[in-house]
Amino acid sequence: MERFITAERTWAERSRWHVYVLPDLDADPDLRRLVRQSGEVLERYPASMSIVPDRWLHATMQMVTGLAGDDVGEARRAALIGALHDEVGGLPAFTATAGAVQAGRAGVAVDLDQDLPGEPFAVLGERVRAAIRAVFGDDGLRYDPGIPHISLAYGMGAADSGEIQEHLRRTVRPGRARLTVGSVWLLDVVQDAARSQYRWHEPLARIPLRG
């Protein structure tokens, strides 16, 4: 395990807008169990990782690049919210499988399925990017969020990821849970590089999916 927020990953901006899927642990109790059991393992490594509090768990659909969040302006904010409603609002709500929990080189994350071409997460990501491109152009999309996942902890220092993975395998049972996806959220996200955390205050907008 190594530090996740390195100098290369540190933002120059005060904050950046993101479009996230936010898990609802009350609606998906098996996912809450998976998060709790994983936390029992991760708490054994306080010097090596920063555990993500429940209120800041998220799956990144896309980060908006090019401007600090508070420099965007009301007109573009309204335009992006409108574009997200147009692109995303007609998509059906869906469920995905969260798991297994994976200890990687710089953190611990829950893998999410439904991300192959034509599947719901893949389509959702395409529509979110289309909305951002309509308002910010390609400059707003200079970030690759990777495959859908929910980070449970970010690396802070040295630890044996193989050892952590083995503890997770034995502790998190069953290793998979349901994630209900009924909306996406536009958020102004702050990076705390010293604590290896990402957080936000009040959401800018919630864009519900259909049904």
N, C-alpha and C positions, 0 to 999 in steps of 0.2 A: 504494500500500500504506500502511495506517495501523496503529496499535497495536490489537491485538485485545482485550487485557484492559484496558479502560478503568475509570474509577471506577464506572460503572454496572454493569459486569460483575464487579466485585470482590466476593467472598463475604464476608458478615459472619461466617459460621460457620468453625470451624477446618477442617472437612472436610465433605464431603457424600457420601452413598451414591449410587452409580450402578450401572445395569445396562448392561454393555457386551458387544459382540461383539469378541473379540480375534483379530486375524489371526494365523495360523500360517505364517510365511514359509518354514519348512522343508517344510511340507505343500504349499504353493503357490509353487513356485520362480519362476513367471512374475510373481507379485506381488512377490516379493523383488527381481527384476530391475527392475520398475517403480519400486519404492521407491528402489533404489540409483541408477538413472539420474536420477530426480527430485532426489535428494540432491546429485548432481554439479552440477546447475543451482543449487539453493538455496544451496549453499556459496559461491557467488559474491557473496552478499548478506549477509554476517555481521552487519552493523549494522542490517539491516532486518527480519530474521526469526529466530525461534527454531525450529530444526529439531527435530521430535519424535524422540527415540531409538526404535529398533525396539521396545524392551521396553514402551514406553508408547503404541504405536499402538493405536487403538481406534475402533470405531463406536459412538456413543452410542445406546442404545435409550431410556433414560429416566434423568433425574436425580431422586432423591427429595428433595423440598423440605420445609421446615418444622422440621427438627431437624438439629443438627450430628451427624455420623456417630457420634461416641463418646458421644452423649447418648441414643441410641435405646434401648439396653437389650437384654438377652439374650432376653426374651420376644418382643419385636417382631422381633428378628433371626430367631429360630427361626420365627416366624409368616410372615415374608416369604419365607424360604427355602422353607418348605413350600408357600406359595401359588405361588411361581415354579415349583416342581416340578409342582404340579397344573395350572397354566395352560400351561406351556411344554414340560414333559417329554414330552407326547404328540405334539408337532409333529415332522414329519419333518425330518431334516437336509437342507440344500440347498446349491446353489452359486449364486453371483451373479457378475456381471461388474463388476470394478473398473476405472474409467476412463471418460472421460479425466481427466487431471490438470488441475485448474482453478486458476488464480491469481485470487483475488478481491480485494475491497477490503481485507480484514484477515487474509489467510492463503492457504495453498495446500492444496487438498484433493483427494482422489480420490472421484469420484462413484460410487455403488453403485446397480445397478438392482434389479429385483424389488420395487419399492416402490409399485406401483399397487394400488388396492383389490383385495383377494383374492389378491395375490401374496405370496410367502413373507416378505419383509421387512415388508410392511404388516401381515400377520397376526401375525408375531412381536411387532411393536411394540404391537399391540392387546392381546395376551395379557400382555405385560410390564406394561402400564399397568393391566390388570384386576387383576393380582396386587398391585401397589402400592396401588391403590384399596381393595382388600379389607382391607389392614392399616392404611393411613394416611388413608384417605378422599381426597377431592378436594384437601385441603391438601398431600398428597404429590405432586401432579401439576401444580404451578404452574410448569412449565417446558416449553417446546416445543423438542424436540431437532432439529426441522427434518427435511429429507429425509436418508436414510441416506448417510453419507460417512465417510471416514477422513482426518482432518487430518494433513498431512505437516509443516506449519510454521504458526506463528502470527506475525502481523505484530508488529514491534517499532518500526518507524519508517518514514520515507519511502522509497518505491521505486516504480518504474514497473511496475505489474502487467501492462501490455500487453507490455512488454519481457520480463518473466519468462515470460509465457505463450508468447511466440514462441520463447524458448529451450527451454521444455518441449516444445513441438510438434516442434522439430527434434531433440531429444535422446532423448525417451522413445519408443522404437520397438520393438515395436508399443505403441500407447498404451493397450491394455487387457489385463487379466489376470483369471484366475479367483480368486475368494475362496470358500473352503469354510467354511460355517457349520454347526458341529456342536454348539455349546453357547453359552450366555450366562454371564456372570460377574457376581457381585455384589461390588463393590469399594468401599472407603472411600477416596475420592479427595481429595487435597490440591491446592489451587491455589497456585502460586508466581507471584504477580502481577508481581514484579520481573523474573523471567526468562521470563514468558509460557509457563509449563509447567504441566501437570497430571500427577500421579504418584501411585503407591500402593505399599504394601508387600505383605504377603501377602493374597491374595484371601480374602474372607469365605466365598464359596461358588462352585462351578461347577455349573451346571445343564445336563446334557447333553440334546440333542434326541434323538429316537428314530431309530435306525438310521444 
